[in-house]
């Protein structure tokens, strides 16, 4: 072998080291801001919108949804709110092909008529579905559109189809199964739907155990095949062990149970329901990013005391949701917006934190006085100070906890005030359940 063809062991080692280094750098660069979820044309930032469930439950109608859309267009559209999402209660049965059909007594113009109205306001419309093959559809043995197959041909009656327990599992190895989902996706997108919340998805919360990972794979593919961008949201209390599955097929996933306190309190929510999110969020933080986001459930801000939270608790709730880069899904009645709550909901500096898509994490959760932070693209830091305790307390962020030293300027995002330059740390005295949201440079 000639000298020009020879490579010493040392030289070969150097080459291998260089190749590994290049690979690692490339991997790190890709992982910095990678798309985490379904590549379906939506979800590059968390969405801002409204859901009917908290305030209306199943007492919904075309007129009520239009009124909420009118209020959003008038009061919140200018700061980025755009989704009007119908939750449970819009359907009264199934069409001839085993797909949920609208209750025409509630929605006389159908979902397509409502979608046209919502779109005319410059907004988007969402609906609510459950995975699986409903047991009523199996019982009727409805035909599957465009095929020779029927509902019973694709069902696995030995398994639950969702965690609500009202459906059988779909066996996607059987002919007709994928076509059923495609016909369903074709139907809802033909109505002009822009968002689908799939509830009682498992593994996760609910009444019975179910595994809907295959369902969501087929729904994601079917919706993509329609050519219409549709936000896919999964609910609720999704299994953390399956987070990578949720990332692959959805734009958002509920990490907890419902924020509503139902019969346990007279209002929409209470502090116990909200504060539980502080312990639920941290482990999910690494998995949120462009394409898919951690869903903390509805944001119960907008109706003043009827929210069920004190003014300080409302600001703290908005702060946590925003620093978590969570979808901001209002659950309140938009037709009776409270002026003080409107100030929270339309603070463009705070909304910019949510839309920047850099989920924050806590320095420590050893005490109720907590510091959460995230580094921004421009090199600055978003810092939230929380007093989750039952009495007024000081909360301090040390610059060393952020990897900083020396003096740094502090800007208060809620008050829009520059607070000055501080050496080594910044301390705020906070009332019980109060918070501050800062930019540190």
Buried (B, 14 or more C-beta within 10 A) or exposed (E): EEEEEEEEEEEEEEEEEEEEEEEEEEEEEEEEEEBBBBEBBBBEBBBBBBBBBBBBEEEBBBEBBBBBBBBBBEBBBEEBBBBBBBBBBBBEEBEEBBBBBBBEEBBEBBBBBBBBBBBEBEBBBBBBBBBBBBBBBBEBEBBBBEBEBBBBBBBBEEBBBBBBBBBBBBBBEBEBBBBBBBBBBBBBBEBBBBBBBBBBBBBBBBEEEBBBBBBBBBBBBBBBEBEBBBBBBBBBBBBBEBBEBBBBBBBBBBBBBBBBBEEEBEBBBBBEBBBEBBEBBBEBBEBBBBBBBBBBBBBBBBBBEBBBBBBBBBBBBBBBBBBBBBBBBBBBBBBEBBEEBBEBBBBEBBBBBBBBBBBBBBBEEEEBBBBBBBBBEEEBBBBBBBBBBEEEBEBEBEBEBBEBEEEBBBBBBBEEEEBEEBEEEBEBEBEBBBBBBBBBE
